[in-house]
Amino acid sequence: MTLIMHPLVARSGSWLPSNSTVMRTTTIVLVVTVVCVLLPQAGSVPDEVTDSRKPLLAPHEISYLILSQQSLLHYERANALRKSILEQQLKINNHLPNSPTTIGGGENVHLSHEIFADHEGSWAITPVLKHIRASILKASHAGTRWLIICEEDSHVNVSLLAHHLGKEDYRQELFLGYPLHDREATIIHHFAFFKNPSSFLYPYLRAGIALTVPLVDRLVQVLSSAGQTLTEFFIDAAHEFALLAWNRGTGNRLTPVTYFCAHPAAAAAAEGCAIYAKQNHPPVASRAEYAAEVTSSSILFAVKTCEKFHAERVPVLLHTWARYVQHLRLYSDIGDASIPTIATSIPNTSIGHCAKTLEILQLVQEEMFRNRTLVDVRWIMLVDDDTILSPSALVRFLSAFDPSQDVYIGERYGYHLLAQDGQGYNYVTGGGGIVISVRILGALLRSCECPSASSPDDMIIAACLYRLGIRPIHSPLFHQARPSDYPPEALDPASISFHKHWQIDPYQVYNRWFRKNDEAWWHQQERQQRRKFTSLHDHQPAQTEAISGGRSEPLLQPKHISNDNDSARQEQHNHLPHGVVNVVRSHQQQRGKHNQPPPVDEEEDLTGGATITTSPSSAAPTARMIANDYHHRYQNAHISKHFCEDNELQSNGNLLLNQRQPHHHQQPQQQQQSFVGRTTDDGSRHSFQEPNIIKHTEL
């Protein structure tokens, strides 16, 4: 090249250029310079990728599995991520002419609910691992080196990912991701590693995981080996997959890497992340028909309780989230006028509660047929008496779903997903709350029966809906356990519910997560209702406003509760928050004392056979008066006492520095214990526990 650019001639024994040669050389230099500027070298990348971050892998060497759901909202999110990955790959391929031309068509980017449409366990990874190997990794280009598994709320930088993975040894069994660990032994992980729960790392799926093909091959063999079984319950896909990879200390532990990130605090921090987790903010309706307005009157909350917890748990919910709901029903094994509760005909059981739950749903349906004040109800949320939730967060969440469709939402668990008989299914676990559209209530009750009164209600409901072709929609905003049972990175500010009062202060949990938003949302609703009431006041006769938020709703009085229980009702008036009862019957007490009914308009109480009255008399306390009394007597005593800064949000990011293994192929020296299963001599499957493990289904 030098001789062409700088041709030389010899003169007088020395190398000197001639005049004509100088002109030709100048022309050639200019042409070569222009060509070098306009045409990038082979293998170059788009301008936004700096030299230090050029992809060291071609796009076809990485396959992606996005954990997705078939509901429209979640499909649109997952598909948007798929399109983003494909567009990034196309830009890179335009500068890599030797890459396969088909890679832009999406052959290496898959949505789990599409490619594994016939398998209920696609979200749990482990149950479909052999299908991943057979379909995704073999269907992709022959040069596939890595499998990336992420979620719909992941953000993927393809160039940066290819750059970092290109530095890893794809021939080894590698398991890379952002590390999470339990702060304490937790029920959602079967209390695994009870003595040292933080010793076991598992990935944050929303931040992505990277697996080499050799690792996938070994895990498929582990699943196929005789005697190797896992728990039949799938709760946390990331933790259960990490247990499989670890294989009781003989396999691979998660290797933390800095380019998989949780929630970057700023855009500058996100620039160094090949994959990072986006916050799961309340969804926004993507189509006009999904933008149905959801208000407090749209949701009926059905609470399961029993006499044992009337004094222990019920006051907590009445003094926290129930203050901000309009339609609240508490169903118990006995009627208690001081709350009040609605008695079911089912004796209380220590587990399961299937028969009781179905009767509760039956009572809800019957009341909705008769009670005209429930005409706006579109959603039913079934909760336990120790569920801690945010009505405002639920309203925002449901605004993205169409109540005219078959909707069944909550935190998803899986059962029997590893079975070869295809009988496995997913269900919404009851503790975090089960939300169903009113539309499916009738079909559910007509087709569903309990094998026994103590059968697990959430699982039986799911099985019945499964036969109707209705699958659960999972949301990580619902939680079956307490905040302390989850890593802080996995707890979204938009969370809807938590469950259990065990070893926590439920008031503190509510105040930390929900109180501020609920108060602001409720005050906003009150202002809106006040404006509506004012605009209607000029056209309607004046009446005492005995309702919360401007709506009228009859007091639920079970038929077996005496209507002349004055002392119980007085206690009820002193303690009830907004939504427990929206029409106050103090006029009935006055009628009993003076034997003179006040001038009222009466209508039938269609829920209990008593009489509802609305009186212009100012003697009847309104719901607002009750709420103000409650605020004065209880809020300062409870909420102020427990309102404190949260000490839970400590990141696991330091593990990226102090827990990364020096070599990927090295195994941990110290063995750890896990929850596993075994096959007995007769071929039957039995679960067993290591000495410090408690099985989830035994609690």
VOSE-103084 format. One record per residue (C-alpha): x, y, z. Coordinates in steps of 0.25 Angstrom, whole numbers, plus 5000, padded with zeros to 4 digits. Layout:
BEGIN
XYZ;...
This chain:
BEGIN
500050005000;501150095003;501850074990;500550104983;500250234991;501650274990;502350224978;503850254978;504850264967;506350254969;507250374966;508750384967;508750254976;507650314985;506150304986;505450424981;504050454976;503850504962;502950624959;501850534952;501950434963;501650544974;500350584966;499850434965;500150414980;499350534984;498150484976;498250344982;498350394996;497150484995;496250374989;496650274999;496450375010;495050405005;494750255004;495250225018;494350335024;493050295017;493150145018;493250095032;494049965034;493449835034;492949805048;492649945052;491449985060;490550105060;491050235064;490350235078;491250115082;492650155086;493950085082;494050025097;492649975096;492549905082;491849775082;492849655083;491649565079;490749565067;489249575070;489049435065;489949385076;488849425087;487449375088;486449435096;485249385104;484249495109;483349445120;482049495116;480549475118;479349465108;478549575113;478549695104;479249795114;480349695117;480549655102;480649795098;481749815108;482549695104;482349715089;482949855091;484149795097;484249695086;484149805075;485249885083;486149775083;485949745068;486149885064;487449895071;487949765065;487549815051;488449935053;489549855057;489349755046;489349865036;490849885039;491149735040;490949685026;491349545030;490149525040;488949445036;487949525028;486849455035;487249495049;486349625048;485149545046;485049505061;485549365061;486349385073;485349475081;484249395087;483049425096;482749305106;481249305105;481349295090;482449185088;481949105100;480449135098;480048995103;480948995115;480449055128;481849065134;482449155124;482649265134;483349175144;484549145134;484849015141;483648935135;483948975121;485448965121;485548845112;484548915103;485449035103;486648955099;485848875088;485148995082;485849125084;487349095085;487248995073;486249075065;487149195065;488449215057;489449095059;490449195066;489549225078;490449245090;489549305101;488049305105;487549425112;486249415120;485549545124;484249605127;483249705120;483749815129;485249795125;486049895117;487049825108;488249895102;488649795091;490049855087;490449865102;489949725105;490749665093;491949745097;491949695111;491549555108;492649545098;493649555109;493049435116;493449295113;492249235106;492849095107;492649085122;491449065130;491049215133;489849265141;489949425141;489049525147;488749625157;488749565171;487649565181;487649495195;486649475206;486749565218;486149455227;485549315224;484249335217;483049255214;483049285199;484349205198;483949095207;484849155219;486049105211;487449135217;486749155230;488149175238;488749275228;487649315217;488549425211;489649325207;488849275195;488749375183;487649365173;487449465161;486549575159;485749535146;485349675143;486849705142;487049585133;487849455134;488849405124;489149255122;490149185114;489649065105;490548965113;489849005126;488448985119;488848855115;489348805128;488048855135;487248785125;487948655129;487748685144;486248695142;486248565134;487048485144;486448385153;486048425166;486148575164;484848645167;484548785171;483448835180;482048835173;481848975176;482449085168;482449225175;483649295171;484249255158;485549325160;485849255173;485349115169;486249125156;487449165165;487249045173;487148955161;488449015156;489149005169;488648855170;488948845185;490348895184;490848815173;490448915162;490549055159;490249175167;489849315162;491049395157;490649545160;491049635149;491049795149;490449805135;489049745140;488449855148;487249865157;486650005157;487650115152;487450235160;487750325148;487950325133;489450335134;489450205143;488550135133;489650155122;490550045128;489349945129;489249845118;487949805124;487149875135;485849865142;484849975140;483850005151;482549935149;481750065150;480150065150;479850025136;479250115126;478050075117;478650065103;477250065096;476050155098;475150035101;476049995113;475950135119;474750105127;474750195140;474950115153;474450185166;474250145180;472850105176;473350005165;473949905175;473349825186;474349765196;473949635202;474749595215;474849455220;474849455236;474449375248;474049395262;475449365266;476049495259;474849595262;475649665273;477049635267;477049655252;475749725249;476049855256;477349875248;476649865235;475549965240;476550065245;477450055232;477050025218;475550005220;475450155223;475650175208;474650075202;473150095199;472649955198;473249865209;472649735214;473249645225;472749505225;472949415238;472549285244;471649375253;470949505253;471449615261;470649745261;471749825267;472549815254;471649765247;471949635241;471049545232;470949405236;471149295227;470549155229;471949085228;472649055241;474049115242;475149015237;476649035241;477149015227;476549025213;475249105214;474749055201;473249045205;473249175212;473849245201;472849195191;471749235200;472349375201;472349385186;470849335186;470449435196;471149545188;470449505176;469049505183;469249645189;469649705176;468349655169;467549715180;468349835185;468249955176;469350035182;470349925177;469949955162;471250015159;472149905165;472949835154;474049775162;474049675174;475349665182;475349545192;476349565203;476749515217;476549585230;478049605231;478249655217;478849795217;478449875204;478350005197;476950035191;477550155183;478650065177;477649955173;476750065166;477950115158;478349975154;476949925150;476750045141;477549975130;476649855130;475249835123;474249795134;473349735122;474349625120;474749505128;475749555137;476449485149;477649555155;478649545166;479949485170;480149355162;480549225168;480749095160;480348955164;480848815158;481448895147;482548785145;481548675143;481548605130;480048575130;479748725127;478948745139;479748855145;479148995146;479349135152;478549205162;478449335169;478849325183;477749375193;478549445203;478949555194;477549575189;476749515178;476149605168;475049565158;474149635149;472749625153;472449565139;473049435142;472349415156;471149345151;471849245142;472849215154;471749185164;470949105154;472149015151;472949005164;472848915175;473848885187;474348745189;474248775204;473948895212;475448905216;475948895202;476949015198;475949115193;476949195184;477349065177;475949015175;475449145169;476649145159;476349005155;474849035153;475249155145;476249075137;475148985132;474349115128;475549155120;475949265129;477449275133;478049365144;478649495141;479949515149;480349645155;481549665164;480849775171;480049675179;480849605191;480449475198;481449505209;482049625217;482949735212;484149675219;483949545212;484349605199;485649665194;485549825194;485849825179;484549745176;483649835184;482949935175;482550065180;481250045173;480949915181;479549875184;479549775195;480349705206;479849585215;480049545229;480249615243;481249515248;482449575255;482149715248;481349835252;480249845242;479949995244;481450025241;481349945228;480050015224;480650155227;481950125221;481350075208;479950125206;479450225215;479950355208;479350315194;478050265200;477850395208;478150475196;477250395186;476050395196;476150545198;476150555183;474850465182;474150545193;474450675186;473850615173;472650565180;472450695187;472450775174;471450665168;470550685180;470550835179;470250835165;469050735168;468550805180;467850915173;466950805166;466750715177;466050715191;467050735203;467350605210;468350575221;469650525214;469850395222;470850335213;472250325210;472750405198;471350445194;470750305191;469650235198;469750085202;468950005212;469549955225;469749805224;468949735235;468949585235;467549535238;467949465251;468449595257;467449665265;467049795260;466749855273;468249835278;468349975282;469649955290;470349885279;469949985269;470450105278;471750035279;471750015264;471550165261;472650195270;473650105263;473350095248;474150165238;473650205224;473250085216;472749985226;471450045227;470950155218;469550185224;469450205239;468250155246;468150235258;466750275255;466350135258;466950155272;466150285273;464850215268;465050105279;465250205290;464050295286;463150205279;462950315269;463550295255;464150415249;463650465236;464550385226;464550325213;464650175214;465150065204;465349925206;466649875211;466849765201;468049705208;467449665222;466049695222;466049815231;465649955227;466650065221;466250205225;466750335220;466350445229;466450595228;466650595243;468050645248;468050545259;468550435251;470050435250;470650435236;471750355231;472650475231;472350505246;472750365249;474050375241;474350505248;474150445261;475050325257;476050415252;476150495265;476050365274;476950265267;477750325256;478650405266;478750285275;479150185264;479650245251;480550355257;481150255267;481450155256;481850255245;483350245243;484350235233;484550105226;485750025229;485549915219;486049975206;487449935206;488049895193;488749765189;489649845180;490849825189;490849675186;491349715172;492649755178;492849655189;492249535185;492649515171;493349385169;494849395164;494549285153;493249245147;493549095147;493949085162;492849025171;492549075185;493349005196;492249005206;491048925204;489648985206;488348925208;487148935199;485748885198;485648765189;484848645187;485148495184;484548375178;484248255187;484548105183;483048095179;483148205169;482348305177;482748445179;482948505193;483548635197;484448635209;485148745217;486548765221;486648785236;486448935235;485448945224;483948955226;483048915215;482149025209;480848935208;480948895223;480749035228;
